[in-house]
Each structure stands twice: as structure tokens, then as C-alpha cells.
Amino acid sequence: MVYPKRTPLGLSVGPVLPESSFVMQLAHELTHYGQVLYLSYEEGISQSFQERLLLFEMDKRQGWFRVVTEDTIDDLTIRLKKRHSAKFIIVDSFQESGWEWPETKKLIEAFPRKSFIFISMEAKGQPLGKPALRLRYKAGVKVRVVGFRAYCQGRFNSDAGNSFVVWEEGVLRTSNKTVKNYNSNEQDCKTDRTASSQCEDNGGEDCEQGA
């Protein structure tokens, strides 16, 4: 992931626990580069969300990490116009935010020096809903979480397909192989990368038709 590019990042996640852990790990890492605003639309401040805050020691990043649960897109716009506002904005999830594509695009373009990270639900290996499909095409970096690994995709990645182990225990539970040799989900991700490339080559039209 190239932080200085300040391009939108799209995360597509399936109905498994590891993606939530990955997002929190990402948020923790980003606090070393600037303030992070986490829009927790899907979970709010649930017990599981609070447990992840403790697990990844987000309390030690006070002043660099903030959570909000009810901001509208207009509220967020006002917030981001303020001096010393967050540099990284995590929207979890895009579907639960209720935002439509035109207003989302307008928000991104209004703050070109900020990074927007959108967490997306998925269905059949694709972001759920046409707005999310269009958002994936807009994203400079795309990460798909599957099989306890996060696979990096996108036009700024020189080696598409690199993966990050989200939850080592989960990998070991589902395989007798070591983390280094755990590649059982590689083929699925290659297929997803091919579909993503076709989508981009056709200006997003394939994404629209596949929704």
C-alpha cells in the first residue's frame, strides 16, 4: 500500500471474523502516519468492537485514533474541513453507511489529500451492490480478505497477489501447513484478480453488468 498516493482504498470482505481484525490492524498502523477516523456504521461500539480495540492496543494511540458511529456524509464533510482533521478515514461498511455513489465520489474529490478506506460486504466474490462495484473501480488499491489472508490488488501494486496473514491461529486451525506454505486460497484470489483486471480494462462496465 502506497500511503503518499492518497488514493481511495477498497477492502472487500466475506462473512468471516478475520477481516475485522485486519481492518483494526490497518488502523493501528496508519496512526503512525496521521490521524485516523473510524466510521463504525456496521458494528457501532459493540462488545466485539471494543474487544478488538483492546486486542490491538488502540488505547495507546489516543489522539491519533477516533471512532464515530452516526455521522452523515454532510457531517463528515464538515468534520474534514476543520484544521488538523483526520488524514485517514475508514468507512465500515460502505453498504451500512447508506451513501450513494455520486455523493461518495464528490466527497473523495473534495479532499484529494486524504485517504478514504472503504470496507465492503461481498456476494459471490464481488462487492455487494452497484455503488460498491463502482467504488472498487475508483479505488487505487484493493484488498480482499479471504481464508485468513489479505490479498493486495490494484494499479499501484507492482506484485499483485502478495498476501498478509490476518490471523495466524486461524490459518493453523484450518491447515496443518505452516503460515509460510498456506496457499489453499491462492487460486480463488487469482480468479478474483482476473475479474478485477477485466473490469478495469473495460472502464468498469463489466462490474456494472455483473451486479
N, C-alpha and C positions, 0 to 999 in steps of 0.2 A: 504494500500500500504506500502510495506516494503522498505524504501529508501536504507538502507545499503546493501541490496542484489545486487544492481547494475544490475538488470536483465532488459531485454527489456520489455517495457510496450506497449501493443497494445490497441488502442481505436477504436472501430467500431461505426460509426455514421450514422444515417439516414439523409434524406434531410430536416432537421429542424434546426432552429436557435439555440436552447439551447446548442448543442454540442460545438459551437464556444465559447460560454460564459464559459462552463465548462473547456475547454482547457486553456483559459486565466486565470481562477481562479486557475487552477492547476499550471500554470506557475508562477503566483504570489506567491503561497505557496512554490514552490520549490526554489525561490530566497532566502528563509531563510535558505537554506541548502547548497547552492552553486550557481555558475553562471549558467544561463540558456541561451541557444542559440536556437532561434526560427527560423526554416526554413520555411518561409511563401511562399510555392510554389503555393498554390491554389489561395489565395487572393492577394498576393503581399502586397503592402501598400495601400490598398483600403480605401475608406472613412469609410466603416463599420468596418474595422480592426482598423483604428485609433480611432474610437469611442469607441471600446472595450478597447483599451489601456487607454483611459481617464476614462472610467467607472470603471475599476478595478485599477486605480491609478498606472499604471505601470511606470509613470514618476517618481514616488517616489522610484523606485527600480533601478534607473540608476546606472550603474556599475555592476549590478547583472543580467541584462536582455538586450539581444541584438537580433535584427532582421536582417536576411539576406534573400534575395529573389532569388539569381541566382547561388548560389554555386553548382558546380557539386560534385559528390561523391569524386572525386580526390581533389577538392578544400577543401572540408570538412575534408578529411583525413589530409591534410597539416595543416589546422587550428587547429585540435585537437592534433596534435603533439607538438604544441607550449606550452611553460611553462605557467601555470595559465590559460589554456583554460577551456572552459565550462565543468561542470560536468554533466549537463542535456541537452540533445539535443532533441528538439521536431521537428518532420518532419510532416508537414501539407500541403498536404496529401501525403501518400506513393504513391498513384497512380499518382499524378501530379509530383512527383519527377522524374519519369521515370526510377527509379532504378530497376534492375533485382534482383532476389533472390540471386544468387551466390555472387554478389558484395556487397549486403546488409549484408549477413551473414559474409563475410570477414571483413567488416567494424566493425560489432558488436564484432567479436572475436579479432580484433586488439586493442580494447580499453575496456578491461574487467572491468576497474574501473569506467567506465562512464555509465550513464543510457540513453538509447535511447527510446524515446516515439514516436510511430508511429500512426498517425491519419489515419484511413482507411475509404474510402467510402464503402457502402454496398449495396447489392442487395438481396432481399428475405431473409433478416436476416443474411446474411453471408458476410464476407469481399469480396470486388469486385476483382476478378481475382485470378489465381492460386498463383502468388507470395505472395499476401496478405494473402491467406489461409495458406501458409507455414509459413509466418511470425507470424500469430496468434498461430500456434503450438509452435513456438520458444519462444513466449512471456511468461515470468514468471507470469505476471499479466495482466489480460484482463478486460477492462471496456467497457460496451455497454451503450450508451446514447439513451434512448427511453422514450417517454412520460414525458419529462421534469425531468427525473431522470437518474442518472448514476449508473449502477449496476456493482459492482465489482465481478470479476470472477478470477479463476486462482489457481495454485497449492500452492501459498503462503498465500491464504486467508482461514483462519480457519472457517469462516462463510460465505461461498459463497452465494451471493444473497443480501447482505447488499447494501443499496442504499443511494445516496446523492442527495438532491433536488438541481437541477441545477438552476432553475428559478422559484421561489415561485409564482410570479404573473401568470406565465403560467399554473402552477398547479391549481391555484384558478380560472383562466378563464375557464378551461376545466372541472371543477368539483365543486360541491357545498360542497364537503368534505373538511376537514382540511388537511393540508400537512401531518400531522401525520397519518391520515387514508386513504391517497391516494394510493390505491394499484391496480388500474384498469389495469396496465400493468404487474402485477406480473406474471401472467400465461405465457405471451409471453416470459418473461425472464427465467422462469423455463424451458420452451421448448428449448430456446437457450442454456442454461447451460447444458441440457442433451445432445444436439447435440455436444457441445464443448467437453464434457467428453468422448463421444464415439469417437470423432476424436483423442483425446489424447491417449485413450486406444489402438487405432489401429495404433499408430505411425504416425498419420497424413494422413493415406491412405484414410480414409473416406472423408477428406477435399478435397483431390485431385480429387476423383471421383465425388464429388458434385459440382465441379467448372464448 
